[in-house]
Amino acid sequence: RKFLVHRYAWLRKMAEKRANTIMVDHIPEHLRSDAKLAEFFEKIIPGDNNVKSAYVTKDTTHLLHLSTQLKKDEAALHQAKAQWVKNEEEGKGRPTMGGSCGGREVDCIDHYTKEIQDLQPKVAEEREKVQKEAEQVGGVNLNNGFVTFNDRMSAEVALRLTGITADKSELILEPPPEPSDIQWADFTQDQTARQGREILGYALTVGLYFAYMPIVVAVTNLADVIDLGALDTVWDSVAPTLGLQIMIAMLPTFLITIYKFCFTLKAAAWAQHKLQAWYFWFQLFFVCLIAAIGTNVIGFTQVMFTDPFSLPGVLADTLPSATHYYMNYLVMQWLTQAMVLTRYIPLSKFKLFSQIFSEEEAKELAEPEDQDYYGLGSRSAQFVTFALIGIIYGTMSPPVTVISCITFAFMRLIYGYLVVFAETKKPDLGGVFWVTMLYHTFIGLLVYTVVMTGVFYRRGNDAGPMLISLPSIFYVLWSMRRFESQFSWETLPFQELTDEATLKATKREIKGEYMQPEMIKG
């Protein structure tokens, strides 16, 4: 309930542009124009003068190509001018390009200036052509877009509408992401191929599970293969956790690549949330339960699906012997997180860019950090995993809990500085990642109750301890269900929308428009 206070405060302060806008998907063909879509929502929302504007995504394939080339040339011209300033300081001339294989050298600044002058009228002409064609229903107008209302109440009423048309698959309404966070390429994907891409995405994810596990296990057993002589004892304790950490660090890149290629994500923050959801399951199996899985991935998976009642015994036989391994793993995080504190990758990029650009521009080009591994989705899944190690193994070996608490205290210092003072602010979802972390914690608690029930069954003198532990499994399941259905946190309740605190709240400022960037003049 404390979270609801923070969530509602975040929703109250949402920028008016975002709060008053809804995202519309699967627009039926007869409504595929800005005017028709605006007219439709004006009719179905009670009251008059509700809709401020509507925008249906356009097929801008050629315009996007021209605009992208124009931006590249503008960036190249900016870089050439920056290089010229540096050359003047060193007593050199203007930067040139070409000249290899007998070719003629060309002045970079003159070349890109001419390219930009040639492209600008072409971009303006193509934009005007698309705008004219978009006045007709259908055509370049695609099946998704945005509707902005004059007030937030109208937007909230629209979001909660059901049965808008007889076809439930039409007019799917969602809260929009921040304009600057939108991945417009996802809006222009071929809708007929979406389902096929999604099936491919799930197949690749499952394939990654089965292909990746043997690699992780092989790296985990690296200490048995390498002999370092006098340092062999140290190597035996460090190599398995170090190898697992390296392999797990590569996993988010594989996952996000699959999702960007196969799924319609629409916003970078939503992509991070999808990464969080799937990366957690890989972490749960590859990290928390790797001692039970061992080298037989297929066998463990088969037991899990065909004979789930034997799972407590399997976990009870394997996990208690791995507690020292997880203590080493958590201690290894101290070094890993300390390296994150140095921000060595953005620092290296800054040093590189500062050779050409000013410090302010170099800083801007060096940010943000790699969002595959250091993004909010990946971090959220990792942090829950660290907590679950303390939960699952803490009763079997209390020092694991102590080390887990020390790890989080250390990370609190690191990220309390990084997020607030060092890293650039990212578009956020107002607590969605936190709620997902809590749900994942429930899953970890379910694993814990299953493991401990199995331990009591295997090691108890009689069935008494096991019978006492068994009901906790059902209590956790009941709590998970209550957690999912009890609280209304996604949107502000209607009574909050008219509350004085909502009306007087200072709204956040956001950049961008709910319109494809190439369609915006200037």
VOBARO-541772 format. One record per residue (C-alpha): x, y, z; residue number from 1; residue in one letter; chain. Coordinates in steps of 0.05 Angstrom, whole numbers, plus 5000, padded with zeros to 4 digits. Layout:
! VOBARO-541772
    x    y    z seq type mol
    X    Y    Z NUM    a   A
...
//
This chain:
! VOBARO-541772
    x    y    z seq type mol
 5000 5000 5000   1    r   A
 5059 5046 5010   2    k   A
 5076 5034 4937   3    f   A
 5006 5057 4917   4    l   A
 5021 5125 4948   5    v   A
 5083 5133 4906   6    h   A
 5049 5105 4844   7    r   A
 4990 5152 4849   8    y   A
 5038 5211 4861   9    a   A
 5075 5191 4797  10    w   A
 5009 5186 4758  11    l   A
 4985 5254 4785  12    r   A
 5049 5288 4760  13    k   A
 5047 5256 4691  14    m   A
 5058 5306 4636  15    a   A
 4992 5331 4607  16    e   A
 5012 5311 4537  17    k   A
 5021 5239 4558  18    r   A
 4964 5237 4609  19    a   A
 4914 5263 4558  20    n   A
 4935 5215 4503  21    t   A
 4916 5142 4488  22    i   A
 4951 5094 4441  23    m   A
 4905 5058 4392  24    v   A
 4922 4992 4357  25    d   A
 4884 4950 4306  26    h   A
 4847 5010 4277  27    i   A
 4794 4984 4228  28    p   A
 4804 5006 4156  29    e   A
 4746 5055 4153  30    h   A
 4776 5096 4210  31    l   A
 4848 5099 4183  32    r   A
 4857 5174 4176  33    s   A
 4870 5228 4227  34    d   A
 4803 5261 4215  35    a   A
 4761 5197 4217  36    k   A
 4795 5172 4281  37    l   A
 4785 5238 4316  38    a   A
 4712 5241 4294  39    e   A
 4700 5170 4319  40    f   A
 4726 5183 4390  41    f   A
 4690 5249 4393  42    e   A
 4625 5212 4382  43    k   A
 4635 5155 4432  44    i   A
 4662 5197 4490  45    i   A
 4607 5233 4530  46    p   A
 4607 5309 4523  47    g   A
 4629 5358 4470  48    d   A
 4697 5380 4445  49    n   A
 4734 5321 4476  50    n   A
 4786 5306 4423  51    v   A
 4844 5354 4413  52    k   A
 4879 5315 4357  53    s   A
 4889 5246 4327  54    a   A
 4948 5217 4290  55    y   A
 4948 5153 4250  56    v   A
 5017 5124 4236  57    t   A
 5037 5132 4164  58    k   A
 5076 5088 4116  59    d   A
 5137 5134 4108  60    t   A
 5186 5084 4079  61    t   A
 5217 5131 4027  62    h   A
 5211 5193 4071  63    l   A
 5245 5156 4128  64    l   A
 5302 5136 4083  65    h   A
 5313 5208 4060  66    l   A
 5306 5236 4132  67    s   A
 5355 5185 4159  68    t   A
 5406 5202 4106  69    q   A
 5396 5276 4120  70    l   A
 5409 5265 4194  71    k   A
 5472 5224 4179  72    k   A
 5498 5280 4134  73    d   A
 5483 5333 4187  74    e   A
 5519 5292 4240  75    a   A
 5578 5282 4193  76    a   A
 5580 5356 4178  77    l   A
 5580 5372 4252  78    h   A
 5637 5323 4263  79    q   A
 5676 5352 4205  80    a   A
 5669 5422 4233  81    k   A
 5692 5398 4302  82    a   A
 5752 5364 4269  83    q   A
 5768 5428 4232  84    w   A
 5770 5467 4298  85    v   A
 5819 5415 4326  86    k   A
 5861 5417 4262  87    n   A
 5867 5493 4266  88    e   A
 5894 5486 4337  89    e   A
 5946 5437 4310  90    e   A
 5963 5480 4249  91    g   A
 5929 5433 4200  92    k   A
 5879 5446 4144  93    g   A
 5806 5429 4134  94    r   A
 5788 5355 4139  95    p   A
 5783 5316 4073  96    t   A
 5756 5250 4050  97    m   A
 5773 5202 3993  98    g   A
 5840 5203 3958  99    g   A
 5853 5128 3962 100    s   A
 5865 5084 3900 101    c   A
 5879 5145 3858 102    g   A
 5814 5180 3876 103    g   A
 5808 5255 3886 104    r   A
 5807 5284 3956 105    e   A
 5744 5321 3974 106    v   A
 5734 5374 4027 107    d   A
 5689 5342 4080 108    c   A
 5653 5406 4100 109    i   A
 5638 5426 4028 110    d   A
 5616 5354 4011 111    h   A
 5567 5346 4067 112    y   A
 5541 5418 4060 113    t   A
 5523 5403 3987 114    k   A
 5492 5335 4007 115    e   A
 5447 5370 4058 116    i   A
 5427 5424 4009 117    q   A
 5406 5371 3959 118    d   A
 5368 5329 4009 119    l   A
 5328 5383 4045 120    q   A
 5281 5399 3987 121    p   A
 5272 5324 3972 122    k   A
 5252 5311 4045 123    v   A
 5203 5370 4045 124    a   A
 5172 5347 3979 125    e   A
 5164 5274 4002 126    e   A
 5134 5297 4069 127    r   A
 5083 5340 4033 128    e   A
 5066 5281 3987 129    k   A
 5054 5234 4047 130    v   A
 5012 5287 4082 131    q   A
 4968 5296 4021 132    k   A
 4958 5221 4011 133    e   A
 4943 5213 4086 134    a   A
 4880 5256 4078 135    e   A
 4847 5196 4045 136    q   A
 4822 5137 4087 137    v   A
 4870 5079 4084 138    g   A
 4928 5084 4035 139    g   A
 4991 5107 4072 140    v   A
 4952 5106 4138 141    n   A
 4968 5044 4179 142    l   A
 4928 5010 4234 143    n   A
 4955 5044 4296 144    n   A
 4962 5114 4323 145    g   A
 4947 5162 4380 146    f   A
 4888 5204 4402 147    v   A
 4900 5265 4447 148    t   A
 4842 5293 4487 149    f   A
 4831 5362 4516 150    n   A
 4828 5336 4587 151    d   A
 4853 5276 4626 152    r   A
 4784 5251 4647 153    m   A
 4764 5239 4574 154    s   A
 4829 5200 4562 155    a   A
 4818 5157 4624 156    e   A
 4746 5143 4605 157    v   A
 4769 5122 4535 158    a   A
 4822 5076 4563 159    l   A
 4771 5038 4604 160    r   A
 4720 5029 4548 161    l   A
 4701 4958 4530 162    t   A
 4659 4931 4473 163    g   A
 4677 4991 4428 164    i   A
 4661 4949 4366 165    t   A
 4632 4880 4355 166    a   A
 4703 4854 4341 167    d   A
 4742 4851 4406 168    k   A
 4808 4850 4368 169    s   A
 4794 4920 4340 170    e   A
 4813 4986 4373 171    l   A
 4859 4961 4428 172    i   A
 4871 5020 4474 173    l   A
 4932 5028 4518 174    e   A
 4967 5084 4557 175    p   A
 5022 5112 4512 176    p   A
 5097 5113 4527 177    p   A
 5136 5178 4528 178    e   A
 5141 5207 4457 179    p   A
 5218 5207 4460 180    s   A
 5217 5133 4479 181    d   A
 5174 5108 4421 182    i   A
 5205 5058 4372 183    q   A
 5168 5081 4310 184    w   A
 5195 5024 4267 185    a   A
 5152 4976 4307 186    d   A
 5089 5016 4289 187    f   A
 5103 5008 4215 188    t   A
 5115 4933 4216 189    q   A
 5074 4887 4171 190    d   A
 5016 4867 4215 191    q   A
 5002 4803 4176 192    t   A
 5071 4777 4194 193    a   A
 5068 4796 4268 194    r   A
 5041 4729 4292 195    q   A
 5094 4690 4253 196    g   A
 5149 4734 4281 197    r   A
 5124 4724 4352 198    e   A
 5123 4648 4344 199    i   A
 5194 4652 4318 200    l   A
 5213 4694 4378 201    g   A
 5186 4644 4428 202    y   A
 5220 4587 4390 203    a   A
 5287 4623 4391 204    l   A
 5279 4637 4466 205    t   A
 5266 4564 4481 206    v   A
 5324 4544 4436 207    g   A
 5368 4593 4474 208    l   A
 5349 4559 4539 209    y   A
 5371 4490 4515 210    f   A
 5432 4514 4477 211    a   A
 5456 4563 4530 212    y   A
 5453 4517 4591 213    m   A
 5508 4469 4568 214    p   A
 5554 4528 4556 215    i   A
 5540 4555 4625 216    v   A
 5552 4487 4657 217    v   A
 5616 4478 4617 218    a   A
 5642 4546 4642 219    v   A
 5619 4530 4712 220    t   A
 5662 4466 4711 221    n   A
 5722 4504 4685 222    l   A
 5759 4497 4751 223    a   A
 5763 4421 4741 224    d   A
 5798 4429 4674 225    v   A
 5850 4484 4687 226    i   A
 5908 4471 4734 227    d   A
 5943 4533 4762 228    l   A
 5990 4496 4809 229    g   A
 5999 4535 4873 230    a   A
 5940 4580 4856 231    l   A
 5894 4522 4841 232    d   A
 5857 4528 4908 233    t   A
 5841 4601 4894 234    v   A
 5821 4585 4822 235    w   A
 5774 4529 4845 236    d   A
 5735 4579 4887 237    s   A
 5734 4637 4837 238    v   A
 5730 4607 4768 239    a   A
 5660 4575 4771 240    p   A
 5625 4638 4795 241    t   A
 5667 4683 4750 242    l   A
 5650 4641 4689 243    g   A
 5576 4640 4706 244    l   A
 5577 4715 4715 245    q   A
 5609 4726 4647 246    i   A
 5560 4680 4611 247    m   A
 5499 4709 4646 248    i   A
 5523 4779 4627 249    a   A
 5519 4760 4554 250    m   A
 5448 4733 4559 251    l   A
 5410 4800 4559 252    p   A
 5442 4819 4493 253    t   A
 5418 4753 4462 254    f   A
 5348 4762 4490 255    l   A
 5339 4835 4471 256    i   A
 5364 4820 4401 257    t   A
 5311 4765 4394 258    i   A
 5256 4811 4421 259    y   A
 5274 4870 4376 260    k   A
 5274 4825 4315 261    f   A
 5212 4784 4330 262    c   A
 5166 4824 4376 263    f   A
 5129 4890 4368 264    t   A
 5155 4927 4429 265    l   A
 5137 5000 4410 266    k   A
 5179 5032 4465 267    a   A
 5248 5023 4494 268    a   A
 5221 5021 4566 269    a   A
 5171 4967 4545 270    w   A
 5228 4928 4514 271    a   A
 5265 4932 4580 272    q   A
 5204 4906 4617 273    h   A
 5198 4847 4570 274    k   A
 5272 4833 4580 275    l   A
 5261 4835 4656 276    q   A
 5205 4784 4652 277    a   A
 5244 4733 4610 278    w   A
 5314 4746 4638 279    y   A
 5287 4730 4708 280    f   A
 5268 4660 4686 281    w   A
 5337 4648 4657 282    f   A
 5368 4674 4721 283    q   A
 5323 4629 4763 284    l   A
 5344 4567 4725 285    f   A
 5415 4585 4706 286    f   A
 5435 4615 4774 287    v   A
 5388 4596 4830 288    c   A
 5374 4524 4809 289    l   A
 5436 4506 4769 290    i   A
 5458 4457 4823 291    a   A
 5394 4417 4812 292    a   A
 5397 4420 4737 293    i   A
 5471 4401 4731 294    g   A
 5489 4377 4662 295    t   A
 5422 4345 4646 296    n   A
 5380 4403 4622 297    v   A
 5330 4360 4583 298    i   A
 5323 4311 4640 299    g   A
 5308 4365 4691 300    f   A
 5258 4399 4644 301    t   A
 5224 4333 4631 302    q   A
 5217 4318 4705 303    v   A
 5190 4388 4717 304    m   A
 5133 4378 4667 305    f   A
 5119 4304 4671 306    t   A
 5129 4289 4745 307    d   A
 5124 4355 4783 308    p   A
 5110 4320 4849 309    f   A
 5180 4292 4849 310    s   A
 5210 4361 4843 311    l   A
 5214 4376 4918 312    p   A
 5256 4313 4927 313    g   A
 5302 4330 4869 314    v   A
 5314 4400 4895 315    l   A
 5323 4375 4967 316    a   A
 5376 4325 4944 317    d   A
 5418 4376 4905 318    t   A
 5410 4448 4929 319    l   A
 5434 4442 5002 320    p   A
 5504 4421 4979 321    s   A
 5511 4485 4936 322    a   A
 5507 4537 4992 323    t   A
 5582 4551 4992 324    h   A
 5579 4561 4917 325    y   A
 5527 4616 4925 326    y   A
 5566 4649 4980 327    m   A
 5624 4655 4931 328    n   A
 5576 4680 4878 329    y   A
 5548 4736 4922 330    l   A
 5618 4757 4943 331    v   A
 5638 4760 4870 332    m   A
 5581 4812 4860 333    q   A
 5619 4860 4905 334    w   A
 5674 4864 4852 335    l   A
 5625 4865 4794 336    t   A
 5583 4922 4824 337    q   A
 5646 4961 4843 338    a   A
 5666 4958 4770 339    m   A
 5597 4985 4751 340    v   A
 5611 5044 4798 341    l   A
 5672 5064 4757 342    t   A
 5629 5071 4694 343    r   A
 5689 5049 4654 344    y   A
 5652 5040 4588 345    i   A
 5620 5110 4586 346    p   A
 5686 5138 4610 347    l   A
 5724 5104 4553 348    s   A
 5673 5130 4502 349    k   A
 5678 5200 4532 350    f   A
 5754 5200 4526 351    k   A
 5748 5177 4454 352    l   A
 5696 5229 4433 353    f   A
 5731 5285 4471 354    s   A
 5788 5279 4422 355    q   A
 5742 5311 4369 356    i   A
 5683 5343 4404 357    f   A
 5676 5391 4463 358    s   A
 5670 5360 4532 359    e   A
 5595 5374 4534 360    e   A
 5583 5341 4467 361    e   A
 5629 5283 4484 362    a   A
 5590 5271 4549 363    k   A
 5525 5270 4510 364    e   A
 5552 5220 4459 365    l   A
 5581 5175 4514 366    a   A
 5513 5165 4547 367    e   A
 5476 5123 4562 368    p   A
 5510 5060 4587 369    e   A
 5496 4994 4552 370    d   A
 5421 4983 4561 371    q   A
 5424 4908 4547 372    d   A
 5461 4891 4612 373    y   A
 5457 4956 4651 374    y   A
 5386 4975 4633 375    g   A
 5329 4975 4683 376    l   A
 5301 4908 4659 377    g   A
 5366 4870 4666 378    s   A
 5384 4902 4732 379    r   A
 5315 4888 4761 380    s   A
 5320 4814 4744 381    a   A
 5391 4810 4772 382    q   A
 5373 4844 4838 383    f   A
 5314 4797 4849 384    v   A
 5360 4738 4836 385    t   A
 5409 4762 4889 386    f   A
 5351 4768 4939 387    a   A
 5325 4699 4921 388    l   A
 5393 4667 4934 389    i   A
 5389 4694 5005 390    g   A
 5317 4670 5012 391    i   A
 5324 4600 4982 392    i   A
 5391 4582 5013 393    y   A
 5388 4624 5077 394    g   A
 5353 4572 5120 395    t   A
 5399 4516 5096 396    m   A
 5461 4560 5110 397    s   A
 5448 4624 5149 398    p   A
 5514 4657 5127 399    p   A
 5483 4662 5057 400    v   A
 5430 4710 5085 401    t   A
 5484 4752 5119 402    v   A
 5525 4757 5055 403    i   A
 5462 4773 5015 404    s   A
 5446 4831 5063 405    c   A
 5517 4857 5058 406    i   A
 5512 4853 4982 407    t   A
 5449 4895 4981 408    f   A
 5477 4946 5030 409    a   A
 5537 4953 4984 410    f   A
 5493 4959 4923 411    m   A
 5449 5011 4957 412    r   A
 5510 5056 4963 413    l   A
 5531 5044 4891 414    i   A
 5463 5054 4858 415    y   A
 5442 5109 4906 416    g   A
 5499 5148 4874 417    y   A
 5496 5123 4802 418    l   A
 5421 5131 4789 419    v   A
 5414 5198 4823 420    v   A
 5479 5233 4806 421    f   A
 5517 5198 4750 422    a   A
 5472 5164 4699 423    e   A
 5425 5200 4652 424    t   A
 5351 5197 4668 425    k   A
 5314 5144 4628 426    k   A
 5239 5143 4610 427    p   A
 5205 5103 4664 428    d   A
 5139 5067 4674 429    l   A
 5125 5092 4744 430    g   A
 5136 5028 4784 431    g   A
 5120 4974 4734 432    v   A
 5189 4944 4742 433    f   A
 5181 4945 4818 434    w   A
 5114 4908 4815 435    v   A
 5145 4856 4769 436    t   A
 5203 4848 4818 437    m   A
 5153 4835 4874 438    l   A
 5117 4783 4831 439    y   A
 5184 4749 4817 440    h   A
 5198 4749 4891 441    t   A
 5134 4711 4902 442    f   A
 5158 4659 4851 443    i   A
 5223 4654 4890 444    g   A
 5184 4645 4955 445    l   A
 5145 4589 4921 446    l   A
 5211 4555 4902 447    v   A
 5235 4565 4974 448    y   A
 5173 4531 5004 449    t   A
 5178 4474 4955 450    v   A
 5252 4464 4970 451    v   A
 5243 4466 5046 452    m   A
 5184 4419 5043 453    t   A
 5228 4371 5004 454    g   A
 5286 4379 5054 455    v   A
 5241 4364 5113 456    f   A
 5213 4304 5077 457    y   A
 5281 4276 5059 458    r   A
 5317 4292 5124 459    r   A
 5264 4292 5177 460    g   A
 5257 4235 5226 461    n   A
 5183 4232 5210 462    d   A
 5131 4268 5168 463    a   A
 5115 4321 5220 464    g   A
 5161 4377 5196 465    p   A
 5141 4364 5124 466    m   A
 5067 4368 5141 467    l   A
 5078 4434 5177 468    i   A
 5116 4463 5117 469    s   A
 5069 4437 5063 470    l   A
 5012 4487 5074 471    p   A
 5060 4545 5063 472    s   A
 5062 4527 4989 473    i   A
 4987 4539 4983 474    f   A
 4992 4603 5025 475    y   A
 5044 4631 4978 476    v   A
 5001 4614 4918 477    l   A
 4941 4648 4950 478    w   A
 4984 4709 4966 479    s   A
 5008 4713 4894 480    m   A
 4937 4711 4869 481    r   A
 4916 4765 4918 482    r   A
 4976 4808 4899 483    f   A
 4957 4804 4825 484    e   A
 4882 4819 4834 485    s   A
 4873 4859 4898 486    q   A
 4904 4926 4881 487    f   A
 4886 4976 4827 488    s   A
 4953 5009 4812 489    w   A
 4959 5013 4736 490    e   A
 4914 5075 4730 491    t   A
 4887 5129 4776 492    l   A
 4818 5113 4805 493    p   A
 4765 5161 4779 494    f   A
 4757 5192 4848 495    q   A
 4832 5210 4846 496    e   A
 4825 5244 4778 497    l   A
 4779 5298 4808 498    t   A
 4818 5302 4873 499    d   A
 4849 5370 4889 500    e   A
 4918 5338 4897 501    a   A
 4914 5313 4825 502    t   A
 4889 5379 4796 503    l   A
 4943 5421 4832 504    k   A
 5001 5372 4822 505    a   A
 5060 5401 4784 506    t   A
 5064 5363 4719 507    k   A
 5129 5335 4690 508    r   A
 5157 5362 4625 509    e   A
 5171 5314 4568 510    i   A
 5201 5322 4499 511    k   A
 5174 5299 4433 512    g   A
 5107 5293 4398 513    e   A
 5060 5234 4385 514    y   A
 5078 5238 4312 515    m   A
 5132 5204 4270 516    q   A
 5194 5249 4273 517    p   A
 5202 5249 4197 518    e   A
 5131 5278 4191 519    m   A
 5148 5338 4235 520    i   A
 5171 5399 4195 521    k   A
 5238 5429 4213 522    g   A
//
